[in-house]
Amino acid sequence: MLSHHPEDAELTEWLGGEGVDVSVPGAGRDGRLVELALKNARKRSVDRDETTALARALGLDSAHRIEGFDVSHAQGRAAVGSDVTFVDGSAETADYRRKKLTDRNDDYANMRELVRWRAERAIEDRDDRPDPDLLLIDGGEGQLGAARDALAETGWDVPAVALAKAEELVVTPDGVENWPDDAPHLHLLQRVRDEAHRFAVQYHGTLRDDVSTALDSVPGVGPETRKRLLDHFGSVAAVRAATENELRAVEGVGEATAETIARQL
């Protein structure tokens, strides 16, 4: 029993071959067992407690409650933002929030809008969640700068750092930290960052199919085929870059349709 489906299809196939059934329970007894297993797995002694280590590394009084932010869009369309919450190192899914953003191909502006939305709700007492000890921004210096601009504009006094994916560097207002790969406090930030990214991409996926794309004008490509193409390749740009053989690998796309797609795009 897992908390999330593995993204690696080969892993799931291998587990099945070994006689292991994979399930992701929701509510009920099995769901509570998974939640309990996650919490037990993340427990540490006082000296190795990851939230204490994180607070110490960043010079904070506490890192008990962390909110992670990320944005997702398709070349500026169906722009959305995620706001996930971790308490004592565990995901607090009841406190997850998401927001539609202004459609534009500008990650910095999108992040500024997302953090400003959260900050204004906190300042105006329109958010039923307590203020976090730390904001984690998915990105680098640019995204952190945009988030800090929003905090300064609203007057919401909450520390913020960013975690860039490429080299897993922690970007702070005072500089860049390169923590050891096995540092428990780095692992905590990675979990928050990855969950914010997953939640943003998931929400974007629910809206993407309602957005007009270049595929709409391709003869023979209806809503179902368009959805399969986007689910398979991830974006119109990836569909455009695909070969006819790769296009034909998608259910419902025959030789003639693949040729039409390649020619039209």
N, C-alpha and C positions, 0 to 999 in steps of 0.2 A: 504494500500500500504506500503510495507516494503522495506528496503534496502537490506535484505538478506532473503533467505528462512529459516524458523525455522528448527533447527536440530532435534527438538523433534517432531516425527510424531504424537504422541498423542495430542500434542498441536494443530497442524493443523486440526486433526480430530475433536477435541472439538470445535474449532472455526467454522468449517463447520456445526457442529450440532447446533450451536447457530445462524446459518444463516449469518456468516461472511465469505466473499470471500477474500482469501489472494492472493495478486499478488505482483510480484517484477518487476516493470517497468524498462526498460532500458533507451533508449534515448527518446526524445520527451517531451511533456508537463508533463506527469505523472512522468517521471524520474526527471525533474527539480523540481517538487513539493516535491518529496521525499528528494532531495538534500537540498532544502530550509528548509524543516522541520527539518532535522538533524542539519543544521547550527543554526537555531533558538533555538532548544532545548539545544544546548551547550553554548549558550550565558550566561554570568554571569556578575554581577556587578564587578567593578574593584577589590573590596576586595575579591571576591570569584572566580576570574578568575583562571581557573585551570592551564593555562600555566604560569601565573605569580607566582602562588603558587609553581609550580614545579621548576621553576628557583630559587625561594627563598630557597626552601628546599635543592636543590643541590648546591647552591652557584654559579649559572650561571648568566650571564648577560641577557640571554633570553632562552626561550624554545619554541619559535615561530614555529620552523621547526624541526621535529623529524623524524628520519628514524629508522624503526624497522627491525631486521634481524632474520631469523630462517632457519634451515635446515631440510630436510626430506629425508628419504631413507628407503628401505626395506632390512634390514640386510646387508647394504653396497651397495645395488644395486639401480640403478635409483636415485642416490643422486642428490639433487637439493637444491638451496638456494633462499630465498625470500628477497626482499628489498622494504618495503612499506614506504610511506611518509605521514605524518600528518602535516597540517598547521593550526595553531590556533585551535587545537583540533579536526579538521575534516580531514577525509581521502582525500588525493589528488591523486586519482586513476591514473591520467595521468602521475604521476611520479613514479608509481610502476615499479619495475624491477625484473627480475628473471634470474637465471643462473644454467646451468648444472654444477655439480661438479664432481671431481674425485670419482669414485666408491670405497668406503671404509667404513668400519663399525667403524668410528671414528668421533664422533660429534665435538670434539675439533679441529681436523685437518680440518674438513669440514667448521667449523665456521671461522677458520683462513684464509682459502682459499677464502671464500665468502667476508669477510671484506677487505682482501688484494686486491681483484679484484675491489671493490668499491673505495678503497683508491688510488690505482694506476690510475684509470680512473680520479679521481679528481685531483691528482697531475699533471697528464699529460694533463689536460684540454680536456679529451675525454668524459666527462659527461656534458650534457647540463643543469643539475640541479645545483642550488646553494648549497654550503656546508650547511649541517644541523647544528643546534645548539647543537644537542644531538643525539647519537646513542643508541638505546635500543636493547639489546641482549636478546633473549629468552633463559633463562637458569640460571645457577648459577655461582659460582666462576670460575669453569673450563672454561665455555664458555666465560665469560668476560675476563679471562686471555688470552685465545686464540685470542680474538678480539683485545685486547690491544697489544699483540705481533705483530699483523699485522699492527697496527697503528704505533708502534715504528719502525718497519722495513721499512716502507714507508715514515715516517716523516709527515703523515697527522695528524694535530693537531686538533682533534675533541673530546670532552668529550664523555665518554661511560659508561653506567651502564647496569646492567642486572636485569631481573625480573624472579625469580624462581616460578614455578607453585605451588609447594606443599603447601607452607605457605605464598605465595605472599610477600616474602621478597625482598626488593630492595638492590641489591649488588652493592656497589660503590668501587672505588679503595681504599677508606679510611675505609671501613668496611661495615656492614650490617645494613640497616634501616628497622624498623618494624613500618610502618606508620599505623594510624587508618584505619579500614576497610571503613569508610565513607569519607576518605580524597579525595577531588576532584582530586588532583594531582596523587594519586594512581590509581584512576579510569581512568585517561588519559593514564597512562602507561599500564594499563591492556587492554585498547582498542587497543593500538598500538601493544602490544604483541600478543593478540588474532588474530588480522588481519594479522600479519606477519606469524603466525602459519597457519591460514586458507589458505593464498595464497601459502605457501610452500607445504602444503598437496594437494591442488588442482593441482598444477603443477606436483607434484610427481605422482598423479593419472593419468595424461595424458600420462606419460612416462612409468608407471609401466607395462602396458599391452604389451609393446614392449620388456620387459625383460624376458629372459628365466627363468622359475622357475621349482621346483620339480614337479609341476602339469603337465608339458609338457610330462612327461614320463608315465602318468597314462592312460591306455587304456580306451577309451570311453569319455575322457575329451578333447573336442576341444576348439578352441579359445573363442567361445561364452560362453561355460560352465565355462571355466577358469575365464573369466571376471566376470561372475555372482558370482562365488565363492569368488573372491578377493573383489568385491564390497560389498558382504554380510558380509564377515568375517574380511576384512581389511588387512590380511596378510596370507602367506602360513603357518606360525606357528599357527595361529588361526584356519585355515582349518584342520591342523594336530591334533589339540586338540579337534575338534568338534566330537560329537557322530554321529552315523549313522542317528539317528532321526533328529538331527540338520542339517546334510548335505541334507537330503531329503526335508527340508523346502525350499531349493533353487530351483528356477524354472529350469527344465531340468535335475534335478538329481533324478533318480529313485532308487529303492531298490538295483538293481545290481550295478549301478554306485557308490552309496554311500558305498556299501560293498567293491568295488574295491579301492576307494579312501582311505578308512580306512586301508585296508590291505597294499596298496603300500606306504602310507606315515607313 
